Amino acid sequence: ESFPSGHSTAAGAFFGVFAMLMPRFRWVFLLLALVIGVSRVIVGAHYPSDVAAGLLLGMWTAMAFAFIFARSEMLFRFDAHGWPRPKNATLPAADSR
């Protein structure tokens, strides 16, 4: 009943969305999601595998929706490398790396 962790899935999705919308603070959001996941292990509610699966499922869902939204040009658009970026972010030229 505890696989995957619901709290970790929600944290992964929530902070995954913010990591996609504000790439400058991506590491902060990923760290916050990890802190929530670790707290679930510390209190004895879940095993580490439950938390890892929940975080990955939530973040994968956030990424999948970013791709779907980029395809429709809602909130996101594709950069030169095919990754979704927020529409308000400046995108580098296709030939620059």
N, C-alpha and C positions, 0 to 999 in steps of 0.2 A: 503494500500500500504506500510505501514511502519513496518509490522510484518512479520518476525522478522527483526531486524536491520541488514542490510547488512554489515555495518562497524563492528558491534560487532561479527557477524558470521565470518568475515575474521580475526578479531583479535583473536577470540577464536581458530580458526584453526591454525593460524600462531604461536601464542604463545603456543598452545597446543602441536604442533609438537616439538618445542624447549624444552618444559617441559618434554616431553618423551625422547628426545635425550640427554638432560643434566639434569638428575634428581636432581643433587646437587643445581641447581638454580631454581627449580620448583616454589617456592613461589615468586620469582622475576618475572618470566614470567606470572604467574597467576595474580599478582598485576598489571602488565603492561596492561594485557587484561582488567582487571576491570577498570583501569583508562580510557582507551579508551571508554569503555561502559558508564561510568559515565559522561564523557565529552559529549556524545550524548544526555544524559538527560539534562545536564546543558544548552546546547545551544538550547534546545527545539525541537530537531529533532525527539525524540522518547520518549515513555513512558518507565518506568522501566521494565515493562513486555516485551516490544519489545527487550530491551537490554539483559535481562536475557535469553530469548528464543534464541537470536542470539549467545550469549556466549556459552550456553549449546549445541546448534546445532553444532557450530564450534569445540568445544572441543570433542564432541561425535564423530564427523567425524575424527578428528585426532586420537582418541583412536581406532576407528574401523580400520583405515588404519594401525595402529601399530600392531593390532592383525592379519590382513591379511598379512602384511609383515613378522611378526614373524612365521606365518605358513609356509611361503616360505623361511624362514631363510635369508631374505633380510633386512639389517640394524638392525633388531631386532631378538631376540630369546626369548623363554619362560623361566622364572625362575622356581624355585621349586614350587611356588604357582600358576603357570599358567598365570602370568602377563608378558606382553612384556617388555623386557629390551634391551637397546642398545647392539649390539654384542660386542662392545669393552669394555663394563663394566664387571667387575669380578662378577660372580654369586656365592652366598653362596651355600654351600652344601645342598642337599635335606633334611637332617635331622637336620640342624641348624636353629635356630629361632632367 
